[in-house]
Amino acid sequence: MLKDLFSLHGRVALVTGGSRGIGRMIAAGFLSAGAAKVYITARKAGPCEATAKELSATYDGECIALPIDISTIAGCEMLAGEIIKREPKLDILVNNAGAAWGAEFDEFPESGWDKVMNLNVKSMFFLTKGLAKPIRAAASRERPAKVINIASIDGIFVNPMETYSYGASKAAVIHMTRRIAAKLIKDHVVVSAIAPGAFASDMNKAARDHADEVSKRIPAGRIGDESDMAGLAIFLASRAGDYVVGNAIAIDGGVVYASAGLEIAG
């Protein structure tokens, strides 16, 4: 019963925003756990194709680049169509593509609201909806299909930075995860979320460029690394996570739940 508990052998996955940062960490983790194919998307073709080539050369499975901008419904439909053309079944969908915007309250622009909410919430919903057929086709009681949404600890607690639309979008992702989970579990599709804290990425430049300083404000004393993110994603995507339904798991070194009154910023 416990053999190959964390194996993804033979499974097919799609990771949006998979060319860099957290998405790349997850794509690499899936391949390391035996996934047969991991599709990755990004707006920019060059970095997407370079990452796919690098990961394919590193692991036994195949990483395939699909450079598509999914910030619009048309882009979501295009990506869903490309996956459906190639794969009758999709075992794992990771909704990772996202955007952030920071500005003072009195100056916060409508464009900064719409860009973030459209990609982080609207696109996540409509891409999942567009891929529901191959996801359901992959699902069974014995081996559920998985949808993993990337939220943020900013959707759980109030970040001191003025990123109003980002925090709101990630809180929405956490609740949307619960609602979609309640719908799709009947089809043996398990939906869950990951709420990262400080990981080095282009979106979190503070963690990327000033890791030592940021680490002082984290109970664990460090920022997250590739093995932390890959480990949690593999857990949720594999048989080990089959009974984790609708939950958003914080992976943040204790910032949200073990800060003991520390002043946290970042």
C-alpha positions in Angstrom: 0.0 0.0 0.0 2.8 2.4 0.8 5.0 1.5 -2.2 5.6 4.3 -4.6 3.6 6.6 -2.5 5.2 9.7 -4.0 5.7 8.4 -7.5 4.4 10.3 -10.5 5.5 7.6 -12.9 3.8 7.9 -16.3 1.7 10.9 -15.4 1.2 13.9 -17.7 1.2 17.4 -16.2 0.8 21.0 -17.2 2.5 23.8 -15.2 1.6 27.4 -16.2 4.3 29.9 -15.7 6.7 27.0 -15.7 9.7 28.6 -17.3 11.1 30.2 -14.1 10.6 30.6 -10.4 8.1 28.5 -8.5 6.7 27.0 -11.7 10.1 25.8 -12.8 10.7 24.3 -9.4 7.4 22.3 -9.6 8.1 21.2 -13.2 11.5 19.9 -12.2 10.0 18.2 -9.2 7.4 16.4 -11.2 10.0 15.1 -13.7 12.3 14.0 -10.9 9.3 12.0 -9.4 8.8 10.1 -12.7 6.3 12.2 -14.7 6.3 11.1 -18.3 5.5 14.6 -19.7 5.4 18.0 -18.2 4.1 20.8 -20.4 5.2 24.3 -19.3 3.8 27.7 -20.5 5.1 31.2 -20.4 4.5 34.4 -22.4 8.0 34.5 -23.7 8.9 31.7 -26.1 12.7 31.9 -25.6 12.9 31.3 -21.9 10.0 28.7 -22.1 11.8 26.6 -24.7 15.2 27.0 -23.0 13.7 25.7 -19.7 12.0 22.8 -21.4 15.2 21.8 -23.2 17.2 22.0 -19.9 14.7 19.9 -17.9 14.3 17.3 -20.6 18.1 16.9 -20.6 18.2 16.6 -16.8 15.5 14.0 -16.2 14.1 10.9 -17.9 10.7 12.5 -18.7 10.0 15.0 -21.4 9.4 18.7 -20.8 7.5 20.4 -23.5 7.2 24.2 -24.1 3.9 25.8 -25.0 4.6 29.5 -25.0 1.2 31.1 -24.8 0.0 34.2 -23.0 -2.9 33.1 -20.8 -3.8 36.5 -19.4 -6.9 36.5 -21.6 -9.8 34.1 -22.1 -8.6 33.6 -25.7 -5.2 32.6 -24.5 -6.7 30.2 -22.0 -8.8 28.6 -24.7 -5.7 28.4 -27.0 -3.7 26.6 -24.4 -6.5 24.3 -23.5 -6.9 23.5 -27.2 -3.2 22.7 -27.6 -3.3 20.3 -24.7 -6.4 18.6 -25.8 -4.9 18.1 -29.3 -1.9 16.4 -27.8 -3.3 14.6 -24.7 -6.6 12.7 -24.2 -5.9 12.7 -20.5 -4.3 15.3 -18.2 -3.3 13.9 -14.8 -2.1 17.1 -13.2 -2.8 20.8 -13.7 -0.8 23.4 -11.8 -2.2 26.9 -12.1 1.0 28.9 -11.3 1.1 31.8 -13.8 0.6 35.1 -11.9 1.3 38.8 -11.7 1.7 41.3 -8.9 1.4 45.1 -8.6 2.5 47.5 -5.9 1.4 51.1 -5.5 0.3 53.4 -2.7 -3.4 53.3 -1.8 -4.2 56.8 -3.1 -2.3 56.2 -6.3 -3.3 52.6 -7.1 -4.3 52.4 -10.8 -7.2 50.4 -12.3 -4.7 48.8 -14.7 -2.8 47.4 -11.7 -6.0 45.9 -10.4 -7.3 44.4 -13.6 -4.0 42.9 -14.7 -3.5 41.0 -11.5 -7.1 39.9 -11.0 -7.5 38.8 -14.6 -4.4 36.6 -14.6 -4.4 35.4 -11.0 -8.1 34.6 -10.7 -10.1 34.8 -13.9 -7.6 33.0 -16.1 -7.1 30.3 -13.4 -10.8 29.6 -13.4 -11.3 29.5 -17.1 -8.2 27.5 -17.9 -9.3 24.9 -15.3 -12.8 24.9 -16.9 -11.3 24.6 -20.4 -9.2 21.6 -19.4 -12.0 19.9 -17.4 -12.6 17.2 -20.0 -9.0 15.7 -20.2 -8.7 16.1 -16.4 -11.9 14.2 -15.8 -10.8 11.6 -18.3 -7.6 11.0 -16.3 -9.5 10.7 -13.0 -10.6 7.5 -11.2 -11.4 6.6 -7.6 -8.1 4.6 -7.4 -6.0 7.4 -9.0 -7.6 10.9 -8.8 -6.5 13.6 -11.1 -5.1 16.7 -9.5 -5.5 20.5 -9.8 -3.0 22.5 -7.8 -3.5 26.2 -7.6 -0.7 28.5 -6.5 -1.9 31.0 -4.0 0.2 33.0 -1.5 0.5 33.7 2.2 -0.6 37.2 1.2 -4.0 35.7 0.7 -4.0 34.5 4.4 -2.4 37.4 6.2 -2.0 41.1 5.6 1.3 41.9 3.9 2.7 45.3 5.0 3.5 46.1 1.3 0.8 47.9 -0.6 0.0 45.1 -3.1 -3.8 45.5 -2.9 -4.9 43.5 -5.9 -2.3 40.8 -5.4 -3.4 40.0 -1.8 -7.1 40.1 -2.9 -6.4 37.9 -5.8 -4.6 35.3 -3.7 -7.4 35.3 -1.1 -9.8 34.7 -4.0 -7.6 31.8 -5.2 -7.8 30.1 -1.8 -11.6 30.4 -1.7 -12.0 29.4 -5.4 -9.9 26.3 -4.7 -12.4 25.2 -2.0 -15.4 25.8 -4.3 -14.0 24.0 -7.3 -12.8 21.2 -5.0 -16.4 20.7 -3.8 -17.5 20.5 -7.4 -14.8 18.3 -8.9 -14.2 15.8 -6.1 -17.4 14.0 -7.3 -15.5 13.3 -10.5 -12.4 12.1 -8.6 -10.6 15.3 -9.3 -8.7 16.5 -6.2 -8.2 20.3 -6.1 -5.9 21.9 -3.6 -3.6 25.0 -3.2 -0.1 25.9 -2.2 0.4 29.3 -0.4 4.1 30.1 -0.8 6.0 32.6 1.4 9.5 33.8 0.4 11.0 32.0 -2.6 13.6 33.4 -4.9 11.8 34.5 -8.1 11.4 37.4 -10.5 8.1 38.2 -8.7 9.7 38.1 -5.2 12.9 40.2 -5.9 13.4 40.8 -2.2 13.9 37.0 -1.6 15.9 36.6 -4.7 18.3 39.6 -4.2 18.3 40.0 -0.4 17.8 36.5 0.9 19.9 37.1 4.0 17.9 40.1 5.1 14.6 38.5 4.3 15.6 35.3 6.2 15.9 37.3 9.4 12.1 37.8 9.4 11.3 34.1 8.8 11.0 31.8 11.9 12.9 29.0 10.0 15.8 31.4 9.4 15.9 31.0 5.6 13.9 31.5 2.4 12.4 28.5 0.6 14.4 26.5 -1.9 13.6 24.3 -4.9 13.4 21.1 -2.8 10.8 22.7 -0.4 8.5 23.7 -3.3 9.0 20.5 -5.3 8.4 18.3 -2.2 5.1 19.9 -1.4 4.0 19.8 -5.1 5.0 16.2 -5.5 3.1 15.3 -2.3 -0.1 16.9 -3.5 0.2 15.5 -7.1 1.0 12.0 -6.0 -1.0 9.3 -4.2 0.3 10.7 -1.0 -2.0 13.7 -1.4 -5.1 12.0 -2.6 -7.0 12.8 0.6 -6.0 16.5 0.8 -9.1 18.1 -0.8 -9.7 21.9 -1.0 -6.9 22.8 1.4 -4.4 25.6 1.0 -1.1 24.7 2.5 1.2 27.5 3.6 4.9 26.8 2.8 6.6 29.8 4.3 9.1 28.7 7.1 6.5 29.6 9.8 5.7 33.2 8.8 1.9 32.8 9.1 1.4 30.1 11.7 4.6 30.1 13.8 5.7 33.7 13.9 5.2 34.1 17.7 4.3 37.8 17.3 7.3 38.7 15.1 6.9 41.6 12.8 7.0 40.1 9.4 7.5 42.1 6.2 8.3 41.1 2.7 
